[in-house]
Amino acid sequence: MPKASHYTIILLKASATGWEAEDRLCGVTDLPPADSSMVSITESIYESTELGGLRSDMGLVLCGPSDASQRCAKVLAASSETKIKVIEELGEVDLGLWEGVLRGDLEDRFPSVYAQWIAQPGTVAPPDGESLEAVQERILGQLFKSLRKIKSEHPIVGLVLNPYAWAVLKCWLDQRPLSNVWDYLENEPQPESFSLDRDVVEAHRARKSRIA
């Protein structure tokens, strides 16, 4: 079977949780999705005319390990025949000791670090956590690795990511700096599709090989 010349990705931001509603920082802490957010996501998927035909031909949905990601992946899957693959490396950012902290409290206690995190989020790693730059590289590496394993000429793949992971991937796709994550996270996005050339996937592997 010929190798894919390109991949079609259906990208979906996973449901918010109660912590987001309280303006608490939520990374790897696994909380149930908020009911209102799940309703909104479900409606956006089923009302999208763009995704209708793509979902019917989608054979695989990739998602992180969180409850919210897995539930949203089940909604995105067009039928029980669509395979859902849960991958740890597609999980949310680890915010370390910042997990569960109110955003306002973090800004009051550590104003200079917080200001740098907002202005240059890729350069700041929370204590015992990881930077958004590291998350972006992790998500890209795992996504490309998963795509290379697909034996199909024109694969259509769903991808469900938690908010920060979704936002850092969006920055890469839109060729924007990581500081744009905050603009992305402020909005309620619709599920969207994009095309990824095989050459881009292979070039990333070649670059990683040279670094190693």
C-alpha positions as CSV (number, residue, x, y, z in Angstrom):
1,M,0.0,0.0,0.0
2,P,1.4,3.5,-0.9
3,K,2.5,5.7,1.9
4,A,0.3,8.7,2.7
5,S,1.3,11.9,1.0
6,H,-0.6,13.9,3.6
7,Y,-2.7,13.4,6.7
8,T,-6.0,15.0,7.5
9,I,-6.3,15.8,11.2
10,I,-9.6,16.7,13.0
11,L,-8.4,18.7,16.0
12,L,-10.7,19.1,19.0
13,K,-10.1,20.9,22.3
14,A,-11.2,18.7,25.2
15,S,-13.9,19.8,27.6
16,A,-13.2,22.2,30.4
17,T,-13.4,21.1,34.1
18,G,-14.7,22.8,37.2
19,W,-11.3,24.2,37.9
20,E,-11.2,26.3,34.8
21,A,-14.6,27.8,35.8
22,E,-13.0,28.8,39.2
23,D,-9.9,30.2,37.4
24,R,-7.7,27.5,38.9
25,L,-4.7,26.2,37.0
26,C,-5.5,22.7,35.8
27,G,-2.8,20.6,34.2
28,V,-2.4,16.8,34.7
29,T,-5.0,16.7,37.6
30,D,-7.7,14.4,36.2
31,L,-11.1,16.0,36.8
32,P,-14.4,15.1,35.2
33,P,-15.5,17.3,32.3
34,A,-18.0,20.1,33.0
35,D,-21.5,19.2,31.8
36,S,-22.0,22.5,30.1
37,S,-18.7,22.2,28.2
38,M,-19.5,18.7,27.1
39,V,-22.9,19.8,25.7
40,S,-21.2,22.7,23.8
41,I,-18.6,20.4,22.3
42,T,-21.2,17.7,21.3
43,E,-23.3,20.3,19.6
44,S,-20.3,21.8,17.8
45,I,-19.3,18.4,16.4
46,Y,-22.7,17.3,15.2
47,E,-23.6,20.8,13.8
48,S,-20.4,21.1,11.8
49,T,-21.0,20.6,8.1
50,E,-17.2,20.5,7.5
51,L,-16.7,17.5,9.8
52,G,-19.7,15.5,8.6
53,G,-18.0,13.7,5.7
54,L,-14.6,13.6,7.3
55,R,-15.8,11.9,10.5
56,S,-17.5,9.1,8.5
57,D,-14.1,8.3,6.9
58,M,-12.1,8.8,10.1
59,G,-10.6,5.5,11.3
60,L,-8.7,6.6,14.4
61,V,-9.0,9.1,17.2
62,L,-5.9,9.9,19.3
63,C,-6.3,11.4,22.8
64,G,-4.5,11.9,26.1
65,P,-5.3,9.9,29.2
66,S,-7.6,12.4,31.0
67,D,-11.2,11.6,31.6
68,A,-12.2,14.7,29.7
69,S,-10.1,13.8,26.7
70,Q,-11.4,10.3,26.5
71,R,-15.0,11.3,26.8
72,C,-14.6,13.9,24.0
73,A,-12.9,11.3,21.9
74,K,-15.9,9.1,22.1
75,V,-18.1,11.9,21.0
76,L,-15.8,12.7,18.1
77,A,-15.7,9.1,16.9
78,A,-18.3,8.7,14.2
79,S,-19.2,5.1,15.2
80,S,-18.2,2.2,17.4
81,E,-15.9,1.0,14.6
82,T,-13.7,4.1,14.9
83,K,-10.7,3.1,17.0
84,I,-9.8,5.3,20.0
85,K,-6.1,5.2,21.1
86,V,-5.2,6.8,24.5
87,I,-1.6,7.9,24.6
88,E,0.1,9.2,27.8
89,E,2.5,11.5,25.7
90,L,-0.6,13.4,24.4
91,G,-1.5,14.4,27.9
92,E,-1.8,17.9,29.4
93,V,1.0,20.1,30.7
94,D,2.3,19.1,34.1
95,L,2.0,22.3,36.2
96,G,3.8,20.8,39.2
97,L,3.3,22.8,42.4
98,W,1.0,25.2,40.5
99,E,-1.7,22.6,40.1
100,G,-5.0,23.8,41.5
101,V,-3.7,27.3,42.4
102,L,-5.9,30.2,41.7
103,R,-4.5,32.3,38.9
104,G,-4.9,35.5,40.9
105,D,-3.0,34.0,43.9
106,L,-0.1,32.9,41.7
107,E,0.1,36.4,40.2
108,D,0.1,38.0,43.7
109,R,2.6,35.7,45.2
110,F,5.1,35.5,42.3
111,P,4.5,38.6,40.2
112,S,7.7,38.5,38.2
113,V,7.6,34.8,37.4
114,Y,3.9,35.1,36.5
115,A,4.6,38.1,34.2
116,Q,7.3,36.1,32.4
117,W,5.0,33.1,32.1
118,I,2.5,35.3,30.4
119,A,5.0,37.1,28.1
120,Q,7.2,34.1,27.3
121,P,5.5,30.9,28.4
122,G,7.9,28.7,26.7
123,T,10.7,29.8,29.0
124,V,9.0,29.1,32.4
125,A,8.6,25.7,34.0
126,P,6.6,25.6,37.2
127,P,8.3,23.9,40.2
128,D,8.3,20.2,39.6
129,G,6.5,20.8,36.3
130,E,7.2,21.3,32.6
131,S,7.4,24.3,30.3
132,L,4.9,24.9,27.4
133,E,7.9,24.6,25.0
134,A,8.6,21.1,26.3
135,V,4.9,20.3,26.0
136,Q,4.8,21.4,22.4
137,E,7.8,19.3,21.5
138,R,6.3,16.3,23.3
139,I,2.9,16.6,21.5
140,L,4.5,17.1,18.1
141,G,6.9,14.1,18.6
142,Q,4.1,11.8,19.6
143,L,1.6,12.9,17.0
144,F,4.2,12.4,14.2
145,K,5.2,9.1,15.6
146,S,1.6,7.9,15.6
147,L,0.9,9.2,12.1
148,R,3.9,7.3,10.6
149,K,2.4,4.0,11.9
150,I,-0.8,4.4,9.9
151,K,-1.0,2.2,6.9
152,S,-3.4,4.2,4.7
153,E,-3.0,6.3,1.6
154,H,-5.2,9.2,2.8
155,P,-5.6,8.8,6.5
156,I,-8.1,10.9,8.5
157,V,-7.3,11.1,12.2
158,G,-9.0,12.7,15.1
159,L,-6.9,14.4,17.8
160,V,-8.3,15.4,21.2
161,L,-6.1,17.4,23.5
162,N,-6.6,19.1,26.8
163,P,-6.5,23.0,26.7
164,Y,-2.8,23.8,27.2
165,A,-1.7,20.9,24.9
166,W,-4.3,22.0,22.3
167,A,-3.2,25.6,22.5
168,V,0.6,24.9,22.1
169,L,-0.2,22.7,19.0
170,K,-2.3,25.5,17.6
171,C,0.6,27.9,17.9
172,W,2.7,25.5,15.9
173,L,0.1,24.9,13.3
174,D,-0.6,28.6,12.9
175,Q,3.1,29.5,13.1
176,R,2.6,31.7,16.0
177,P,4.8,32.3,19.1
178,L,3.9,30.4,22.2
179,S,2.7,33.7,23.8
180,N,-0.5,33.2,21.7
181,V,-1.6,30.3,23.9
182,W,-3.5,32.8,26.1
183,D,-5.4,34.3,23.2
184,Y,-6.4,30.8,22.1
185,L,-7.4,29.7,25.6
186,E,-9.7,32.7,26.0
187,N,-12.0,31.6,23.2
188,E,-14.3,28.6,22.8
189,P,-13.0,27.0,19.5
190,Q,-14.9,24.9,17.1
191,P,-13.5,21.5,16.0
192,E,-11.4,22.0,12.9
193,S,-9.6,20.1,10.2
194,F,-6.1,20.7,8.8
195,S,-3.9,18.9,6.3
196,L,-0.3,17.9,7.3
197,D,2.2,16.9,4.6
198,R,4.1,13.7,5.0
199,D,7.3,15.6,4.3
200,V,6.8,17.7,7.4
201,V,6.3,14.6,9.5
202,E,9.5,13.0,8.1
203,A,11.5,16.2,8.4
204,H,10.7,16.3,12.1
205,R,12.1,12.7,12.6
206,A,15.2,13.6,10.6
207,R,15.8,16.7,12.8
208,K,15.4,14.7,16.0
209,S,17.8,12.1,14.7
210,R,20.5,14.7,14.1
211,I,20.0,16.1,17.6
212,A,20.3,12.7,19.1
